[in-house]
């Protein structure tokens, strides 16, 4: 398994079997490395805003006790990503 995951750590597909001509080596005879680290392949950015409002209910209607809570949640998220392509 470590032949596929160098140092036992899973990597992006570009590093799997690196150096073996029969496995993911698009440039036959090339000495240039096609391996990328996880940090080199791209970034994901996310901004999240959230709010929650809750009201507890403890009352009686027509002689029946009513208890519980009601809540409203608002979430706004914004994501963007960048990827790199090796030329």
Secondary structure, 3 states (H helix, E strand, C coil): CCCCCHHHCCCCHHHCCCCCCCCCCCCCCCCCCCCCCHHHCEEEEEEEEEEEEEEEEEEEECCEEEEEEEEEEEEEEEEEEEECCCC
